[in-house]
Amino acid sequence: MDDKSIPQHFLDTSVLRSLLLSTQVYKQYFESQFTDQPLYISNYVQMEMRRSYLINLISFYFVLRLETINNIGDAIALWSNRFKTSELKAILQLIPQLFSTHQLNFSSPQDKEKAISILGIYIKRFELLLRKKFNNTNIDSTTCTRALVPLTLDVQNLAAGLKQFADEFGDVKNCRSKCQIDQFLLVQYRSEIEQLIQIAAQLPKNSNTRGFINIANNLKEILAQGATACDCKRCEKIGDAVIALNAPRNMQLEHTDNSFDYLCPTINQPHYKHPSESKIVAR
């Protein structure tokens, strides 16, 4: 086969997350698909991974450190009662990744201290993996400032470094003041966004189209309201559109989400939808 016929792989967050955090069977599926080929992500995709996973780990780290929390089990109980589904999912993915490997006793106060130390090191390694395991396209027309917040950790004082990162990453007002998401959406890709909104208006709303239609509705509000409608919370809701628009057109966008089935053809972005984890595991 001619090398030129093998597409370069640009990963959406859904595939990136699966490669790092899914079941062994699903990881093996992706490894068989990519067979040691270079895998690409962008600063924005990296930021989405930090937002959806890493920040939750850091929050959980500080829950574990609370004096009123006596053990790992109590920390998990508090977390599950306090946080929404996506945040709970992050910690459910963490537990087999980390605590089971170290055979920690969830009822032991001593093992709570071990867990704090292990989790701090895991966060540092995960961040490094995110930066080193995947090639960065170095293309980010949004100039997402959150993506550039450094995570600088001193093993002797992990808590201070984690707090600084979480504070800077969470300072969405400052980050938004420096990014170019309004130019990206309202100028650079305005005509493509208008097309996407038109397509969404003609689709029936069902489980396949719902995600895309929600993205299109948010894009419609942005076009109507202008730059004031562009903030980090809104950006989170249209993340798939930002990733698709910003993806290199000479690469294949690898994803599991239905929204890309509507986003990509409109903007002539090569893409491939992989089966869900449940489908691969059930084979």
N, C-alpha and C positions, 0 to 999 in steps of 0.2 A: 504493500500500500504506500502511495506517495505521502510523505510527511505533511504536505500541504492539505491533504484531505482529512487529517486529524485535527479536530477543533481544539483551540486552547480553551481552558475551562475557567470561567469567572463565576464565583460562588455567591449565591444569595445567602442571607443569614440562615435560612431554614436548612440548607445543606451544610453550611459551615458548622452550625450548632450540632447537627446530626453526626458529623465527622468527629466532633470532639466529645459529645455527651450521650450519644444514643446507646442502645443495646449492642452487644458484640455482633449479633447477626446483621444489624443494619449498617454498622461500621464496615463489616466485611463486604456487604453489598456495594457500598460506595468505593471501597478500595479496589474491588473487581472492575468497577466502571472506569476508574481513573488510572489504574495500573501504573503507579509511580510517575505519572505525567505531572508537570508543574501545575499548581493550582493558584489562582489569582483571587485576591480580594481588594477592596478599596478602603481608604480611610473611613468612609461613611459606613461600610459594612462592618468594619472593626468597631466603630463607635456603637452601632446597633447591638453588637455582641456584648460590649461593655455595659450598655444600658440595660439589656434584658437579663444578663446573667451576672456579670462581675459586680455590679453595684449591689445586687441582692446578696451576694456572698459577703460583701463588706458590711452591709447592714446586719447580716446574721452574725458576723464576727463580733460586732458591738453588742448584740443581744446576748451572746454567750458570755461576754465580759461583765454583764450586769451583776452586781453583788447579790441581788435578790434571786438570781437564777442559780440553782444549786447544781444542776447537771445538764447533760446534753438533751435528755428527754424533755426537761422543763423548757429549754430553749426552743425545741421543735414545737412543743405544745403552744407556747406563747406565739410563735411565728405563725402557726397554722390558724390561730384564732384572730390574729391581728391583720394579716395581709391578704391581698386578693389573689386570684388563681394563678396569674403569671408569676407572681413573686413566690408563691408556694411551690410552683413547678421547679423553679431554680434550685430550691433547697432539696426537693425530692430527687433532683438529678445529682445533687452534690453528695448525698449520703452514700450511695453505692460507690461513687467515684473515690470517696475519701475515707469516711469513718469505718466502713466495713473492712476495708483493706487493713486498717490498723487494729481491728478487733477491739474497739473501744466499748466500754460498758456505759450504756446511756443513763444508768442510775447513779454512777459513781462521781462524787465531787472531784476526786483526783483526776479522773479521765476528762472532766470538763476542762481542766487546765491543759491537759495534753491536746485536746481538741482545738483550743484557742491557738496553740503554737502550730499545730499541723495545718489548720485552716489558713493561717497567715502565710505560711510557706507555699501552700497550694495556690493561693491567690497570686503570689509573686510568679510562680512557675506558669500559671495559666496565662497571665498577661504576656510573659515572654514567649510562650508557645504561639499565642495569637499573632505576635509580631514576626517570629522567626520561621514558623512552619509553612506559612503561606507567602507567596510573592505579592507585593503591593503594586498595583497598577500606577500608583502615584498620580492618579487622575481623580480630582474631586472638585468639580465646577461649583459645588455649593460652598467651598472652603469652610466646612463644618469645624467650628472652633472646639466643640466638645471632643471631636476626634483627636485633637492635638494636645489635650490635657495630659501631662506626663504623670506616670505612676512611678515615683521614685521611692524605693523602700530600703530602709536600713534595718537589717535583721535584729539589731539591738533595740530598735524602737519602731516596730511595725505599725503600732496603733497611730502614731503621729502621721506617718506617711499615708496610711489608708484614709485617715480623716481629712488630710489636706486634699487628696485626690477626690474624695467624695464631695467635699465642699466646692471645689473648683468645677467638677463635672456637673454638680447640681445647681451651679450659678447660671441658670438659663438666661437670665437677663443680660449678663455680661457676654455670654457666648453668642447670643443672638445679635448683639450689637456689632459683632465682628465678622459674622458669616455673610454669605451672599445668596442665601436661599431665595430671597425675593427676586433678585436678578435672574437666578436660575429658572424660576417658575414663570415669572411675569414677562421676561424678555427672551432669554435664550431658548426656552422650549414652549413658548406660549402657543404657537400654532399646533404643536403636537398635543398639548394639553386640551386645547379646544376640540381636537379630533376625538380624544379619549372621552371627553364629556358627552359628545354627540353619540358615540357608540354605546356608552352606558345607558343613555336615555332610551335606547331602542331595545334593551335587553330585558327579558323577564327576570324577576327577582327570585332566585332559588339558591340552593346550597353552593352551586358552582359559581354563580355570578355575584353573590352577596358581597364578598370582599372587594371585588373590583368596583362595584357600584358605590360602596361606601367611600372608597378612595376618590372616585370621580366626583361624588357629592362634596367632599372636602376641597378638591381642586376647584370646583365651581365656585365655592364660597371665597376661595383665595382670589380667583379672577375678579369676582364682584367687589370684594373689600380692599384688595390691594395689599401692600406690604404689611399693614397692621395685622392681617390675618395670618402672617407667617411667623410662627413661634415654634419653640422646640416641641411643645405638646402636639401641635398640628402636624409638625414634621414627622412625628412618631406615627400618626394616623395614615400618612401618605408614603411611608418608608419604602414600600414596594415600588411605587412610581418613581421615586427619587433614584432608587437602585437601578431600575430598568433604564431610565433616561440617561443616567450617568455611566452605564456599562459600556465597555469598549465594543464597538460594532463589529470588530474583527474577532471577537471571542464569543463563545457560546455561554449564555447565562444558564447556570444549573440551579434548579429550584424544585420545591415540592408544592408550592402554593398555587392555587387555581388562578389568582389574580394575574399572574404573568402570562397566562394563556390569552388574555385580552390585551394586556399592556404591550407585550413584545411584538406581535405581528404589525400593529399599527405604526410602530416606530422603526420597523425593519431591524429588530434586534434578534439575532439567532438565539434560540433558547431550547431547553429540554426539561420536561417535567418528569421527575423521578417518582416512583411509587411511594406511598406513605410507609412509615415504619410498621404500622399494624398489618399492612398487606404483605410486606416482606417477611415479617415474623410468622404470619399465619400460613405461609407456603409449606 
